Amino acid sequence: MTRPFIPPYPPRQPRPVATWRGFFGERARTSVYGWSQFAFETNYLKRNILGFTVHILLDPDMVQHVLLDNPAAYVKPDIVKDLLNPIIGRGLLTSDGDLWRDQRRIVAASFSPAAVDAQRGKFVEAARSAMSGWKHGERRDMAAESTRTTMTIIALALFGGDPRLISEESMRHIAAAIEGFSEARMLALLRLPQFPITPKGRAGKRGQVFLRRTLAEVVDDRWHGRVAGDFLTGMIDALRQRFPDDEARALAVDNAATFYLAGHETTANALSWTLYLLSAQPELQEELAAEAKAATEAGEEAERLTDRLPRLRLFLMESLRLYPPVPRFDRQALAVDRIGDAEVAPGDIVSIWPWLLHRHSKYWDDPDRFEIDRFADKGGRHRFQYLPFGGGGRICVGAQFATIEALTILAHWLSEWRFIDSGHPARAAGMVTLRPAGGLPLNLERRKD
Ligand code: HEM
């Protein structure tokens, strides 16, 4: 029997916090900061934020209504599109209606279970290559290591291993673009043009410009037939069949950016939080390392590696519950609707918070406690109370890819290395994704056995 472990979470106020406080200090930078305990107990909250009515749905039935039962009444919010448009344009994540449907159809086959299976070798290659640089006894930022690895995988799996997408320069610009989001969000909320004022905001803008320019070059190489045979080439061909050339080219760059960013940043955060939770529970880490070692030694071809990792899979699910890499996502109502007792008007924002639903006292026993066996029993859960990958028709297209990828990387890393707490406090930060603030420095020990 292991001791109960409650991993750290931001302080909670006893009572609801005034909306204006969300514009200052840590609350303006970290979406999961500044919630009251009440938000983890009630089933609905309504906010008025600079003229927007925001309905925060904390009841899985309500979430199901929006994502599954009545999705035609909702779209991605204009404000989210304004915020993300300079970087991912009208790609799959930020489009709606027919444009969304066409793009989803184009990419669907590349993320089928068979297509993900075909990528397994690349997951192993990147996991092994990362470890080759590690030294026994050193302290290493495992958040950066996770980002480098998932970035390499997305470049290998979707963009033919293009070296421009695996550079340290790209990594720096992406980190800056993500950090610049809190200022960009504020400008969008205030309906001001996106001219950042602070050094962080300006670095974020430079990061966006760099990424768009690089991805436009990557697309052009394929457009003109200089590179062939990867996911992006296939997508360009399919887009050219459906859209006029100028639109097809713009959408190709938008989707290159969408898949490059959505495809690695989220999985990197899932890996980081999982490694943090492993370092904080050494006994459990030893148990999972033994499972990982047996699984990797049984040979890649013999059986599917990830089918031999039942405990690691449970651990990953619990990690995605406690630190969902996408802690919130939103919709905007197109028409009048009723969600439970709430009257929704056209233009209202409906906000879905994995962060709150995953730690809600009505749906989970002892919600803040890490419990590896929580998911061992498959029954008894509402399918919309646990949604690290979203739900309904717009569920994450890369969910299967990310799960197999994360399990493969973790199994290889754990079977050879021990990850030891370095005393650096784990604190969740970020406006769009949930990153460990200041990275994740861990001490590394090579396993002898
Ligand atoms: C642990 C890793 C990941 C997490 C937690 C995650 C989470 C999510 C969530 C919550 C959504 C739904 C957003 C909404 O409904 O508004 C989403 C959508 C999406 N994700 Fe992921 N994701 C992950 C990995 C990936 C990977 C590996 C890829 C691609 C290779 C990817 C590509 C996308 C795309 C393109 C969408 C938009 C889908 C659509 O609207 O049709 N994600 N993801």
Residues whose N, C-alpha, C, O or C-beta is under 5 A from the ligand:
A	BS01	HEM	L92 L93 R104 F259 A262 G263 T266 T267 A270 P325 V326 F329 D330 L387 P388 F389 G390 G393 R394 I395 C396 V397 G398 F401 A402
